[in-house]
């Protein structure tokens, strides 16, 4: 018998406009996954409608952080998201 482990990291983020939260993003990054799915929750529909471009950019930036973290897990060099 042999021990098998799998590392995963929960990652969350928030999109804010003028100090107000508009959306939250979350994902779980894990070794062995070729794609990281990002969940988006709109928390202020009115602000979202008025600021779609900015919120979507934040979502894309969050996806890039998740992708970089996933790549670092695969290479064994995961140290954080900063």
mmCIF file of the N, C-alpha and C atoms, coordinates in Angstrom:
data_MODEL
# 
_entry.id   MODEL 
# 
loop_
_atom_site.group_PDB 
_atom_site.id 
_atom_site.type_symbol 
_atom_site.label_atom_id 
_atom_site.label_alt_id 
_atom_site.label_comp_id 
_atom_site.label_asym_id 
_atom_site.label_entity_id 
_atom_site.label_seq_id 
_atom_site.pdbx_PDB_ins_code 
_atom_site.Cartn_x 
_atom_site.Cartn_y 
_atom_site.Cartn_z 
_atom_site.occupancy 
_atom_site.B_iso_or_equiv 
_atom_site.pdbx_formal_charge 
_atom_site.auth_seq_id 
_atom_site.auth_comp_id 
_atom_site.auth_asym_id 
_atom_site.auth_atom_id 
_atom_site.pdbx_PDB_model_num 
ATOM 1   N N  . UNK A 1 1  ? 0.836   -1.170 0.000   1.00 0.00 ? 1  UNK A N  1 
ATOM 2   C CA . UNK A 1 1  ? 0.000   0.000  0.000   1.00 0.00 ? 1  UNK A CA 1 
ATOM 3   C C  . UNK A 1 1  ? 0.888   1.244  0.000   1.00 0.00 ? 1  UNK A C  1 
ATOM 4   N N  . UNK A 1 2  ? 0.435   2.276  -0.708  1.00 0.00 ? 2  UNK A N  1 
ATOM 5   C CA . UNK A 1 2  ? 1.213   3.511  -0.782  1.00 0.00 ? 2  UNK A CA 1 
ATOM 6   C C  . UNK A 1 2  ? 0.282   4.706  -0.618  1.00 0.00 ? 2  UNK A C  1 
ATOM 7   N N  . UNK A 1 3  ? 0.820   5.712  0.011   1.00 0.00 ? 3  UNK A N  1 
ATOM 8   C CA . UNK A 1 3  ? 0.066   6.946  0.207   1.00 0.00 ? 3  UNK A CA 1 
ATOM 9   C C  . UNK A 1 3  ? 0.066   7.761  -1.076  1.00 0.00 ? 3  UNK A C  1 
ATOM 10  N N  . UNK A 1 4  ? -1.101  8.252  -1.448  1.00 0.00 ? 4  UNK A N  1 
ATOM 11  C CA . UNK A 1 4  ? -1.242  9.131  -2.600  1.00 0.00 ? 4  UNK A CA 1 
ATOM 12  C C  . UNK A 1 4  ? -1.895  10.420 -2.120  1.00 0.00 ? 4  UNK A C  1 
ATOM 13  N N  . UNK A 1 5  ? -1.327  11.556 -2.488  1.00 0.00 ? 5  UNK A N  1 
ATOM 14  C CA . UNK A 1 5  ? -1.885  12.838 -2.065  1.00 0.00 ? 5  UNK A CA 1 
ATOM 15  C C  . UNK A 1 5  ? -2.150  13.722 -3.272  1.00 0.00 ? 5  UNK A C  1 
ATOM 16  N N  . UNK A 1 6  ? -3.018  14.694 -3.079  1.00 0.00 ? 6  UNK A N  1 
ATOM 17  C CA . UNK A 1 6  ? -3.344  15.650 -4.120  1.00 0.00 ? 6  UNK A CA 1 
ATOM 18  C C  . UNK A 1 6  ? -3.458  17.011 -3.460  1.00 0.00 ? 6  UNK A C  1 
ATOM 19  N N  . UNK A 1 7  ? -2.741  17.994 -3.958  1.00 0.00 ? 7  UNK A N  1 
ATOM 20  C CA . UNK A 1 7  ? -2.775  19.338 -3.401  1.00 0.00 ? 7  UNK A CA 1 
ATOM 21  C C  . UNK A 1 7  ? -3.818  20.167 -4.134  1.00 0.00 ? 7  UNK A C  1 
ATOM 22  N N  . UNK A 1 8  ? -4.647  20.876 -3.362  1.00 0.00 ? 8  UNK A N  1 
ATOM 23  C CA . UNK A 1 8  ? -5.588  21.810 -3.965  1.00 0.00 ? 8  UNK A CA 1 
ATOM 24  C C  . UNK A 1 8  ? -5.634  23.070 -3.109  1.00 0.00 ? 8  UNK A C  1 
ATOM 25  N N  . UNK A 1 9  ? -5.947  24.180 -3.757  1.00 0.00 ? 9  UNK A N  1 
ATOM 26  C CA . UNK A 1 9  ? -5.980  25.474 -3.086  1.00 0.00 ? 9  UNK A CA 1 
ATOM 27  C C  . UNK A 1 9  ? -7.286  26.165 -3.459  1.00 0.00 ? 9  UNK A C  1 
ATOM 28  N N  . UNK A 1 10 ? -7.998  26.641 -2.443  1.00 0.00 ? 10 UNK A N  1 
ATOM 29  C CA . UNK A 1 10 ? -9.215  27.421 -2.659  1.00 0.00 ? 10 UNK A CA 1 
ATOM 30  C C  . UNK A 1 10 ? -8.811  28.876 -2.854  1.00 0.00 ? 10 UNK A C  1 
ATOM 31  N N  . UNK A 1 11 ? -9.335  29.487 -3.902  1.00 0.00 ? 11 UNK A N  1 
ATOM 32  C CA . UNK A 1 11 ? -8.986  30.863 -4.236  1.00 0.00 ? 11 UNK A CA 1 
ATOM 33  C C  . UNK A 1 11 ? -10.274 31.667 -4.379  1.00 0.00 ? 11 UNK A C  1 
ATOM 34  N N  . UNK A 1 12 ? -10.332 32.831 -3.716  1.00 0.00 ? 12 UNK A N  1 
ATOM 35  C CA . UNK A 1 12 ? -11.499 33.698 -3.823  1.00 0.00 ? 12 UNK A CA 1 
ATOM 36  C C  . UNK A 1 12 ? -11.048 35.119 -4.150  1.00 0.00 ? 12 UNK A C  1 
ATOM 37  N N  . UNK A 1 13 ? -11.938 35.885 -4.738  1.00 0.00 ? 13 UNK A N  1 
ATOM 38  C CA . UNK A 1 13 ? -11.656 37.276 -5.048  1.00 0.00 ? 13 UNK A CA 1 
ATOM 39  C C  . UNK A 1 13 ? -12.949 38.069 -5.096  1.00 0.00 ? 13 UNK A C  1 
ATOM 40  N N  . UNK A 1 14 ? -12.831 39.377 -5.078  1.00 0.00 ? 14 UNK A N  1 
ATOM 41  C CA . UNK A 1 14 ? -13.998 40.251 -5.137  1.00 0.00 ? 14 UNK A CA 1 
ATOM 42  C C  . UNK A 1 14 ? -13.729 41.421 -6.064  1.00 0.00 ? 14 UNK A C  1 
ATOM 43  N N  . UNK A 1 15 ? -14.748 41.800 -6.802  1.00 0.00 ? 15 UNK A N  1 
ATOM 44  C CA . UNK A 1 15 ? -14.695 42.976 -7.665  1.00 0.00 ? 15 UNK A CA 1 
ATOM 45  C C  . UNK A 1 15 ? -15.454 44.085 -6.955  1.00 0.00 ? 15 UNK A C  1 
ATOM 46  N N  . UNK A 1 16 ? -14.792 45.226 -6.775  1.00 0.00 ? 16 UNK A N  1 
ATOM 47  C CA . UNK A 1 16 ? -15.428 46.353 -6.096  1.00 0.00 ? 16 UNK A CA 1 
ATOM 48  C C  . UNK A 1 16 ? -15.388 47.597 -6.978  1.00 0.00 ? 16 UNK A C  1 
ATOM 49  N N  . UNK A 1 17 ? -16.429 48.396 -6.870  1.00 0.00 ? 17 UNK A N  1 
ATOM 50  C CA . UNK A 1 17 ? -16.527 49.676 -7.561  1.00 0.00 ? 17 UNK A CA 1 
ATOM 51  C C  . UNK A 1 17 ? -16.814 50.728 -6.485  1.00 0.00 ? 17 UNK A C  1 
ATOM 52  N N  . UNK A 1 18 ? -15.958 51.725 -6.375  1.00 0.00 ? 18 UNK A N  1 
ATOM 53  C CA . UNK A 1 18 ? -16.112 52.779 -5.371  1.00 0.00 ? 18 UNK A CA 1 
ATOM 54  C C  . UNK A 1 18 ? -16.344 52.216 -3.969  1.00 0.00 ? 18 UNK A C  1 
ATOM 55  N N  . UNK A 1 19 ? -15.603 51.165 -3.639  1.00 0.00 ? 19 UNK A N  1 
ATOM 56  C CA . UNK A 1 19 ? -15.679 50.568 -2.310  1.00 0.00 ? 19 UNK A CA 1 
ATOM 57  C C  . UNK A 1 19 ? -16.852 49.628 -2.093  1.00 0.00 ? 19 UNK A C  1 
ATOM 58  N N  . UNK A 1 20 ? -17.692 49.427 -3.103  1.00 0.00 ? 20 UNK A N  1 
ATOM 59  C CA . UNK A 1 20 ? -18.843 48.530 -2.974  1.00 0.00 ? 20 UNK A CA 1 
ATOM 60  C C  . UNK A 1 20 ? -18.582 47.243 -3.753  1.00 0.00 ? 20 UNK A C  1 
ATOM 61  N N  . UNK A 1 21 ? -18.842 46.123 -3.103  1.00 0.00 ? 21 UNK A N  1 
ATOM 62  C CA . UNK A 1 21 ? -18.649 44.824 -3.752  1.00 0.00 ? 21 UNK A CA 1 
ATOM 63  C C  . UNK A 1 21 ? -19.717 44.620 -4.819  1.00 0.00 ? 21 UNK A C  1 
ATOM 64  N N  . UNK A 1 22 ? -19.265 44.256 -6.015  1.00 0.00 ? 22 UNK A N  1 
ATOM 65  C CA . UNK A 1 22 ? -20.164 44.034 -7.141  1.00 0.00 ? 22 UNK A CA 1 
ATOM 66  C C  . UNK A 1 22 ? -20.282 42.551 -7.451  1.00 0.00 ? 22 UNK A C  1 
ATOM 67  N N  . UNK A 1 23 ? -19.161 41.839 -7.339  1.00 0.00 ? 23 UNK A N  1 
ATOM 68  C CA . UNK A 1 23 ? -19.145 40.417 -7.673  1.00 0.00 ? 23 UNK A CA 1 
ATOM 69  C C  . UNK A 1 23 ? -18.058 39.723 -6.871  1.00 0.00 ? 23 UNK A C  1 
ATOM 70  N N  . UNK A 1 24 ? -18.245 38.419 -6.698  1.00 0.00 ? 24 UNK A N  1 
ATOM 71  C CA . UNK A 1 24 ? -17.204 37.596 -6.083  1.00 0.00 ? 24 UNK A CA 1 
ATOM 72  C C  . UNK A 1 24 ? -16.853 36.475 -7.055  1.00 0.00 ? 24 UNK A C  1 
ATOM 73  N N  . UNK A 1 25 ? -15.627 36.007 -6.947  1.00 0.00 ? 25 UNK A N  1 
ATOM 74  C CA . UNK A 1 25 ? -15.120 34.933 -7.799  1.00 0.00 ? 25 UNK A CA 1 
ATOM 75  C C  . UNK A 1 25 ? -14.524 33.859 -6.902  1.00 0.00 ? 25 UNK A C  1 
ATOM 76  N N  . UNK A 1 26 ? -14.673 32.618 -7.306  1.00 0.00 ? 26 UNK A N  1 
ATOM 77  C CA . UNK A 1 26 ? -14.072 31.541 -6.529  1.00 0.00 ? 26 UNK A CA 1 
ATOM 78  C C  . UNK A 1 26 ? -13.718 30.374 -7.439  1.00 0.00 ? 26 UNK A C  1 
ATOM 79  N N  . UNK A 1 27 ? -12.739 29.613 -6.988  1.00 0.00 ? 27 UNK A N  1 
ATOM 80  C CA . UNK A 1 27 ? -12.321 28.416 -7.697  1.00 0.00 ? 27 UNK A CA 1 
ATOM 81  C C  . UNK A 1 27 ? -11.507 27.552 -6.748  1.00 0.00 ? 27 UNK A C  1 
ATOM 82  N N  . UNK A 1 28 ? -11.335 26.318 -7.107  1.00 0.00 ? 28 UNK A N  1 
ATOM 83  C CA . UNK A 1 28 ? -10.414 25.428 -6.415  1.00 0.00 ? 28 UNK A CA 1 
ATOM 84  C C  . UNK A 1 28 ? -9.403  24.966 -7.455  1.00 0.00 ? 28 UNK A C  1 
ATOM 85  N N  . UNK A 1 29 ? -8.152  25.266 -7.194  1.00 0.00 ? 29 UNK A N  1 
ATOM 86  C CA . UNK A 1 29 ? -7.066  24.891 -8.090  1.00 0.00 ? 29 UNK A CA 1 
ATOM 87  C C  . UNK A 1 29 ? -6.457  23.606 -7.538  1.00 0.00 ? 29 UNK A C  1 
ATOM 88  N N  . UNK A 1 30 ? -6.280  22.631 -8.409  1.00 0.00 ? 30 UNK A N  1 
ATOM 89  C CA . UNK A 1 30 ? -5.786  21.336 -7.958  1.00 0.00 ? 30 UNK A CA 1 
ATOM 90  C C  . UNK A 1 30 ? -4.806  20.755 -8.964  1.00 0.00 ? 30 UNK A C  1 
ATOM 91  N N  . UNK A 1 31 ? -3.844  20.017 -8.460  1.00 0.00 ? 31 UNK A N  1 
ATOM 92  C CA . UNK A 1 31 ? -2.917  19.346 -9.363  1.00 0.00 ? 31 UNK A CA 1 
ATOM 93  C C  . UNK A 1 31 ? -3.687  18.321 -10.192 1.00 0.00 ? 31 UNK A C  1 
ATOM 94  N N  . UNK A 1 32 ? -3.292  18.166 -11.406 1.00 0.00 ? 32 UNK A N  1 
ATOM 95  C CA . UNK A 1 32 ? -3.903  17.174 -12.276 1.00 0.00 ? 32 UNK A CA 1 
ATOM 96  C C  . UNK A 1 32 ? -5.097  17.684 -13.073 1.00 0.00 ? 32 UNK A C  1 
ATOM 97  N N  . UNK A 1 33 ? -5.548  18.908 -12.810 1.00 0.00 ? 33 UNK A N  1 
ATOM 98  C CA . UNK A 1 33 ? -6.652  19.464 -13.586 1.00 0.00 ? 33 UNK A CA 1 
ATOM 99  C C  . UNK A 1 33 ? -6.088  20.307 -14.720 1.00 0.00 ? 33 UNK A C  1 
ATOM 100 N N  . UNK A 1 34 ? -6.559  20.073 -15.925 1.00 0.00 ? 34 UNK A N  1 
ATOM 101 C CA . UNK A 1 34 ? -6.037  20.830 -17.061 1.00 0.00 ? 34 UNK A CA 1 
ATOM 102 C C  . UNK A 1 34 ? -6.745  22.178 -17.230 1.00 0.00 ? 34 UNK A C  1 
ATOM 103 N N  . UNK A 1 35 ? -7.898  22.350 -16.566 1.00 0.00 ? 35 UNK A N  1 
ATOM 104 C CA . UNK A 1 35 ? -8.623  23.616 -16.677 1.00 0.00 ? 35 UNK A CA 1 
ATOM 105 C C  . UNK A 1 35 ? -9.201  23.973 -15.324 1.00 0.00 ? 35 UNK A C  1 
ATOM 106 N N  . UNK A 1 36 ? -9.136  25.230 -14.962 1.00 0.00 ? 36 UNK A N  1 
ATOM 107 C CA . UNK A 1 36 ? -9.679  25.718 -13.704 1.00 0.00 ? 36 UNK A CA 1 
ATOM 108 C C  . UNK A 1 36 ? -10.942 26.506 -13.993 1.00 0.00 ? 36 UNK A C  1 
ATOM 109 N N  . UNK A 1 37 ? -12.060 26.052 -13.462 1.00 0.00 ? 37 UNK A N  1 
ATOM 110 C CA . UNK A 1 37 ? -13.339 26.720 -13.659 1.00 0.00 ? 37 UNK A CA 1 
ATOM 111 C C  . UNK A 1 37 ? -13.545 27.773 -12.580 1.00 0.00 ? 37 UNK A C  1 
ATOM 112 N N  . UNK A 1 38 ? -13.935 28.969 -12.996 1.00 0.00 ? 38 UNK A N  1 
ATOM 113 C CA . UNK A 1 38 ? -14.161 30.081 -12.067 1.00 0.00 ? 38 UNK A CA 1 
ATOM 114 C C  . UNK A 1 38 ? -15.661 30.302 -11.918 1.00 0.00 ? 38 UNK A C  1 
ATOM 115 N N  . UNK A 1 39 ? -16.112 30.356 -10.675 1.00 0.00 ? 39 UNK A N  1 
ATOM 116 C CA . UNK A 1 39 ? -17.501 30.656 -10.366 1.00 0.00 ? 39 UNK A CA 1 
ATOM 117 C C  . UNK A 1 39 ? -17.627 32.154 -10.084 1.00 0.00 ? 39 UNK A C  1 
ATOM 118 N N  . UNK A 1 40 ? -18.647 32.795 -10.669 1.00 0.00 ? 40 UNK A N  1 
ATOM 119 C CA . UNK A 1 40 ? -18.887 34.218 -10.475 1.00 0.00 ? 40 UNK A CA 1 
ATOM 120 C C  . UNK A 1 40 ? -20.251 34.416 -9.850  1.00 0.00 ? 40 UNK A C  1 
ATOM 121 N N  . UNK A 1 41 ? -20.286 35.215 -8.791  1.00 0.00 ? 41 UNK A N  1 
ATOM 122 C CA . UNK A 1 41 ? -21.539 35.555 -8.118  1.00 0.00 ? 41 UNK A CA 1 
ATOM 123 C C  . UNK A 1 41 ? -21.702 37.073 -8.170  1.00 0.00 ? 41 UNK A C  1 
ATOM 124 N N  . UNK A 1 42 ? -22.760 37.556 -8.830  1.00 0.00 ? 42 UNK A N  1 
ATOM 125 C CA . UNK A 1 42 ? -23.037 38.987 -8.873  1.00 0.00 ? 42 UNK A CA 1 
ATOM 126 C C  . UNK A 1 42 ? -23.740 39.346 -7.564  1.00 0.00 ? 42 UNK A C  1 
ATOM 127 N N  . UNK A 1 43 ? -23.162 40.282 -6.808  1.00 0.00 ? 43 UNK A N  1 
ATOM 128 C CA . UNK A 1 43 ? -23.722 40.651 -5.508  1.00 0.00 ? 43 UNK A CA 1 
ATOM 129 C C  . UNK A 1 43 ? -24.474 41.973 -5.534  1.00 0.00 ? 43 UNK A C  1 
ATOM 130 N N  . UNK A 1 44 ? -24.284 42.763 -6.589  1.00 0.00 ? 44 UNK A N  1 
ATOM 131 C CA . UNK A 1 44 ? -25.020 44.030 -6.744  1.00 0.00 ? 44 UNK A CA 1 
ATOM 132 C C  . UNK A 1 44 ? -25.346 44.181 -8.228  1.00 0.00 ? 44 UNK A C  1 
ATOM 133 N N  . UNK A 1 45 ? -26.556 43.768 -8.594  1.00 0.00 ? 45 UNK A N  1 
ATOM 134 C CA . UNK A 1 45 ? -26.944 43.729 -10.009 1.00 0.00 ? 45 UNK A CA 1 
ATOM 135 C C  . UNK A 1 45 ? -26.902 45.110 -10.665 1.00 0.00 ? 45 UNK A C  1 
ATOM 136 N N  . UNK A 1 46 ? -27.362 46.151 -9.962  1.00 0.00 ? 46 UNK A N  1 
ATOM 137 C CA . UNK A 1 46 ? -27.363 47.501 -10.541 1.00 0.00 ? 46 UNK A CA 1 
ATOM 138 C C  . UNK A 1 46 ? -25.949 47.986 -10.844 1.00 0.00 ? 46 UNK A C  1 
ATOM 139 N N  . UNK A 1 47 ? -25.044 47.830 -9.875  1.00 0.00 ? 47 UNK A N  1 
ATOM 140 C CA . UNK A 1 47 ? -23.649 48.241 -10.105 1.00 0.00 ? 47 UNK A CA 1 
ATOM 141 C C  . UNK A 1 47 ? -23.015 47.410 -11.213 1.00 0.00 ? 47 UNK A C  1 
ATOM 142 N N  . UNK A 1 48 ? -23.354 46.125 -11.265 1.00 0.00 ? 48 UNK A N  1 
ATOM 143 C CA . UNK A 1 48 ? -22.819 45.263 -12.316 1.00 0.00 ? 48 UNK A CA 1 
ATOM 144 C C  . UNK A 1 48 ? -23.258 45.777 -13.694 1.00 0.00 ? 48 UNK A C  1 
ATOM 145 N N  . UNK A 1 49 ? -24.546 46.072 -13.839 1.00 0.00 ? 49 UNK A N  1 
ATOM 146 C CA . UNK A 1 49 ? -25.065 46.542 -15.127 1.00 0.00 ? 49 UNK A CA 1 
ATOM 147 C C  . UNK A 1 49 ? -24.375 47.826 -15.570 1.00 0.00 ? 49 UNK A C  1 
ATOM 148 N N  . UNK A 1 50 ? -24.038 48.686 -14.626 1.00 0.00 ? 50 UNK A N  1 
ATOM 149 C CA . UNK A 1 50 ? -23.391 49.957 -14.943 1.00 0.00 ? 50 UNK A CA 1 
ATOM 150 C C  . UNK A 1 50 ? -21.884 49.826 -15.156 1.00 0.00 ? 50 UNK A C  1 
ATOM 151 N N  . UNK A 1 51 ? -21.297 48.711 -14.715 1.00 0.00 ? 51 UNK A N  1 
ATOM 152 C CA . UNK A 1 51 ? -19.833 48.553 -14.747 1.00 0.00 ? 51 UNK A CA 1 
ATOM 153 C C  . UNK A 1 51 ? -19.401 47.189 -15.287 1.00 0.00 ? 51 UNK A C  1 
ATOM 154 N N  . UNK A 1 52 ? -20.146 46.654 -16.241 1.00 0.00 ? 52 UNK A N  1 
ATOM 155 C CA . UNK A 1 52 ? -19.863 45.309 -16.773 1.00 0.00 ? 52 UNK A CA 1 
ATOM 156 C C  . UNK A 1 52 ? -18.421 45.154 -17.238 1.00 0.00 ? 52 UNK A C  1 
ATOM 157 N N  . UNK A 1 53 ? -17.922 46.133 -17.959 1.00 0.00 ? 53 UNK A N  1 
ATOM 158 C CA . UNK A 1 53 ? -16.571 46.012 -18.520 1.00 0.00 ? 53 UNK A CA 1 
ATOM 159 C C  . UNK A 1 53 ? -15.529 45.855 -17.412 1.00 0.00 ? 53 UNK A C  1 
ATOM 160 N N  . UNK A 1 54 ? -15.644 46.658 -16.353 1.00 0.00 ? 54 UNK A N  1 
ATOM 161 C CA . UNK A 1 54 ? -14.682 46.591 -15.258 1.00 0.00 ? 54 UNK A CA 1 
ATOM 162 C C  . UNK A 1 54 ? -14.778 45.264 -14.505 1.00 0.00 ? 54 UNK A C  1 
ATOM 163 N N  . UNK A 1 55 ? -16.020 44.810 -14.258 1.00 0.00 ? 55 UNK A N  1 
ATOM 164 C CA . UNK A 1 55 ? -16.207 43.547 -13.537 1.00 0.00 ? 55 UNK A CA 1 
ATOM 165 C C  . UNK A 1 55 ? -15.688 42.386 -14.383 1.00 0.00 ? 55 UNK A C  1 
ATOM 166 N N  . UNK A 1 56 ? -15.947 42.419 -15.662 1.00 0.00 ? 56 UNK A N  1 
ATOM 167 C CA . UNK A 1 56 ? -15.462 41.348 -16.549 1.00 0.00 ? 56 UNK A CA 1 
ATOM 168 C C  . UNK A 1 56 ? -13.941 41.352 -16.624 1.00 0.00 ? 56 UNK A C  1 
ATOM 169 N N  . UNK A 1 57 ? -13.324 42.528 -16.562 1.00 0.00 ? 57 UNK A N  1 
ATOM 170 C CA . UNK A 1 57 ? -11.861 42.576 -16.524 1.00 0.00 ? 57 UNK A CA 1 
ATOM 171 C C  . UNK A 1 57 ? -11.356 41.954 -15.229 1.00 0.00 ? 57 UNK A C  1 
ATOM 172 N N  . UNK A 1 58 ? -12.010 42.271 -14.115 1.00 0.00 ? 58 UNK A N  1 
ATOM 173 C CA . UNK A 1 58 ? -11.632 41.647 -12.837 1.00 0.00 ? 58 UNK A CA 1 
ATOM 174 C C  . UNK A 1 58 ? -11.773 40.131 -12.917 1.00 0.00 ? 58 UNK A C  1 
ATOM 175 N N  . UNK A 1 59 ? -12.850 39.652 -13.537 1.00 0.00 ? 59 UNK A N  1 
ATOM 176 C CA . UNK A 1 59 ? -13.048 38.204 -13.697 1.00 0.00 ? 59 UNK A CA 1 
ATOM 177 C C  . UNK A 1 59 ? -11.918 37.592 -14.525 1.00 0.00 ? 59 UNK A C  1 
ATOM 178 N N  . UNK A 1 60 ? -11.546 38.263 -15.605 1.00 0.00 ? 60 UNK A N  1 
ATOM 179 C CA . UNK A 1 60 ? -10.452 37.768 -16.444 1.00 0.00 ? 60 UNK A CA 1 
ATOM 180 C C  . UNK A 1 60 ? -9.127  37.784 -15.680 1.00 0.00 ? 60 UNK A C  1 
ATOM 181 N N  . UNK A 1 61 ? -8.908  38.839 -14.895 1.00 0.00 ? 61 UNK A N  1 
ATOM 182 C CA . UNK A 1 61 ? -7.689  38.909 -14.071 1.00 0.00 ? 61 UNK A CA 1 
ATOM 183 C C  . UNK A 1 61 ? -7.675  37.784 -13.040 1.00 0.00 ? 61 UNK A C  1 
ATOM 184 N N  . UNK A 1 62 ? -8.832  37.501 -12.443 1.00 0.00 ? 62 UNK A N  1 
ATOM 185 C CA . UNK A 1 62 ? -8.931  36.405 -11.477 1.00 0.00 ? 62 UNK A CA 1 
ATOM 186 C C  . UNK A 1 62 ? -8.611  35.077 -12.158 1.00 0.00 ? 62 UNK A C  1 
ATOM 187 N N  . UNK A 1 63 ? -9.141  34.884 -13.362 1.00 0.00 ? 63 UNK A N  1 
ATOM 188 C CA . UNK A 1 63 ? -8.858  33.645 -14.112 1.00 0.00 ? 63 UNK A CA 1 
ATOM 189 C C  . UNK A 1 63 ? -7.361  33.514 -14.376 1.00 0.00 ? 63 UNK A C  1 
ATOM 190 N N  . UNK A 1 64 ? -6.695  34.617 -14.689 1.00 0.00 ? 64 UNK A N  1 
ATOM 191 C CA . UNK A 1 64 ? -5.248  34.582 -14.931 1.00 0.00 ? 64 UNK A CA 1 
ATOM 192 C C  . UNK A 1 64 ? -4.498  34.184 -13.659 1.00 0.00 ? 64 UNK A C  1 
ATOM 193 N N  . UNK A 1 65 ? -4.929  34.712 -12.508 1.00 0.00 ? 65 UNK A N  1 
ATOM 194 C CA . UNK A 1 65 ? -4.292  34.322 -11.238 1.00 0.00 ? 65 UNK A CA 1 
ATOM 195 C C  . UNK A 1 65 ? -4.498  32.827 -10.997 1.00 0.00 ? 65 UNK A C  1 
ATOM 196 N N  . UNK A 1 66 ? -5.715  32.340 -11.237 1.00 0.00 ? 66 UNK A N  1 
ATOM 197 C CA . UNK A 1 66 ? -6.006  30.916 -11.051 1.00 0.00 ? 66 UNK A CA 1 
ATOM 198 C C  . UNK A 1 66 ? -5.167  30.061 -12.000 1.00 0.00 ? 66 UNK A C  1 
ATOM 199 N N  . UNK A 1 67 ? -5.042  30.491 -13.242 1.00 0.00 ? 67 UNK A N  1 
ATOM 200 C CA . UNK A 1 67 ? -4.236  29.749 -14.213 1.00 0.00 ? 67 UNK A CA 1 
ATOM 201 C C  . UNK A 1 67 ? -2.767  29.707 -13.794 1.00 0.00 ? 67 UNK A C  1 
ATOM 202 N N  . UNK A 1 68 ? -2.244  30.848 -13.337 1.00 0.00 ? 68 UNK A N  1 
ATOM 203 C CA . UNK A 1 68 ? -0.847  30.891 -12.891 1.00 0.00 ? 68 UNK A CA 1 
ATOM 204 C C  . UNK A 1 68 ? -0.628  29.997 -11.675 1.00 0.00 ? 68 UNK A C  1 
ATOM 205 N N  . UNK A 1 69 ? -1.582  29.995 -10.763 1.00 0.00 ? 69 UNK A N  1 
ATOM 206 C CA . UNK A 1 69 ? -1.477  29.142 -9.585  1.00 0.00 ? 69 UNK A CA 1 
ATOM 207 C C  . UNK A 1 69 ? -1.523  27.671 -9.983  1.00 0.00 ? 69 UNK A C  1 
ATOM 208 N N  . UNK A 1 70 ? -2.407  27.344 -10.910 1.00 0.00 ? 70 UNK A N  1 
ATOM 209 C CA . UNK A 1 70 ? -2.495  25.974 -11.404 1.00 0.00 ? 70 UNK A CA 1 
ATOM 210 C C  . UNK A 1 70 ? -1.181  25.539 -12.050 1.00 0.00 ? 70 UNK A C  1 
ATOM 211 N N  . UNK A 1 71 ? -0.604  26.431 -12.864 1.00 0.00 ? 71 UNK A N  1 
ATOM 212 C CA . UNK A 1 71 ? 0.682   26.123 -13.502 1.00 0.00 ? 71 UNK A CA 1 
ATOM 213 C C  . UNK A 1 71 ? 1.777   25.910 -12.468 1.00 0.00 ? 71 UNK A C  1 
ATOM 214 N N  . UNK A 1 72 ? 1.765   26.728 -11.408 1.00 0.00 ? 72 UNK A N  1 
ATOM 215 C CA . UNK A 1 72 ? 2.801   26.594 -10.389 1.00 0.00 ? 72 UNK A CA 1 
ATOM 216 C C  . UNK A 1 72 ? 2.621   25.310 -9.583  1.00 0.00 ? 72 UNK A C  1 
ATOM 217 N N  . UNK A 1 73 ? 1.378   24.866 -9.392  1.00 0.00 ? 73 UNK A N  1 
ATOM 218 C CA . UNK A 1 73 ? 1.160   23.580 -8.720  1.00 0.00 ? 73 UNK A CA 1 
ATOM 219 C C  . UNK A 1 73 ? 1.728   22.445 -9.562  1.00 0.00 ? 73 UNK A C  1 
ATOM 220 N N  . UNK A 1 74 ? 1.482   22.518 -10.862 1.00 0.00 ? 74 UNK A N  1 
ATOM 221 C CA . UNK A 1 74 ? 1.972   21.462 -11.757 1.00 0.00 ? 74 UNK A CA 1 
ATOM 222 C C  . UNK A 1 74 ? 3.492   21.409 -11.783 1.00 0.00 ? 74 UNK A C  1 
ATOM 223 N N  . UNK A 1 75 ? 4.127   22.591 -11.668 1.00 0.00 ? 75 UNK A N  1 
ATOM 224 C CA . UNK A 1 75 ? 5.589   22.617 -11.704 1.00 0.00 ? 75 UNK A CA 1 
ATOM 225 C C  . UNK A 1 75 ? 6.202   22.392 -10.332 1.00 0.00 ? 75 UNK A C  1 
ATOM 226 N N  . UNK A 1 76 ? 5.351   22.362 -9.300  1.00 0.00 ? 76 UNK A N  1 
ATOM 227 C CA . UNK A 1 76 ? 5.853   22.157 -7.952  1.00 0.00 ? 76 UNK A CA 1 
ATOM 228 C C  . UNK A 1 76 ? 6.400   23.404 -7.302  1.00 0.00 ? 76 UNK A C  1 
ATOM 229 N N  . UNK A 1 77 ? 6.074   24.583 -7.850  1.00 0.00 ? 77 UNK A N  1 
ATOM 230 C CA . UNK A 1 77 ? 6.643   25.813 -7.304  1.00 0.00 ? 77 UNK A CA 1 
ATOM 231 C C  . UNK A 1 77 ? 5.591   26.741 -6.699  1.00 0.00 ? 77 UNK A C  1 
ATOM 232 N N  . UNK A 1 78 ? 4.433   26.212 -6.319  1.00 0.00 ? 78 UNK A N  1 
ATOM 233 C CA . UNK A 1 78 ? 3.363   27.055 -5.753  1.00 0.00 ? 78 UNK A CA 1 
ATOM 234 C C  . UNK A 1 78 ? 3.819   27.679 -4.453  1.00 0.00 ? 78 UNK A C  1 
ATOM 235 N N  . UNK A 1 79 ? 3.750   29.028 -4.391  1.00 0.00 ? 79 UNK A N  1 
ATOM 236 C CA . UNK A 1 79 ? 4.164   29.738 -3.203  1.00 0.00 ? 79 UNK A CA 1 
ATOM 237 C C  . UNK A 1 79 ? 3.104   30.715 -2.738  1.00 0.00 ? 79 UNK A C  1 
ATOM 238 N N  . UNK A 1 80 ? 2.102   30.997 -3.551  1.00 0.00 ? 80 UNK A N  1 
ATOM 239 C CA . UNK A 1 80 ? 1.075   31.969 -3.191  1.00 0.00 ? 80 UNK A CA 1 
ATOM 240 C C  . UNK A 1 80 ? 0.572   32.671 -4.429  1.00 0.00 ? 80 UNK A C  1 
ATOM 241 N N  . UNK A 1 81 ? -0.292  33.657 -4.229  1.00 0.00 ? 81 UNK A N  1 
ATOM 242 C CA . UNK A 1 81 ? -0.919  34.330 -5.358  1.00 0.00 ? 81 UNK A CA 1 
ATOM 243 C C  . UNK A 1 81 ? -0.486  35.766 -5.506  1.00 0.00 ? 81 UNK A C  1 
ATOM 244 N N  . UNK A 1 82 ? 0.416   36.242 -4.684  1.00 0.00 ? 82 UNK A N  1 
ATOM 245 C CA . UNK A 1 82 ? 0.846   37.643 -4.758  1.00 0.00 ? 82 UNK A CA 1 
ATOM 246 C C  . UNK A 1 82 ? 1.842   37.826 -5.879  1.00 0.00 ? 82 UNK A C  1 
# 
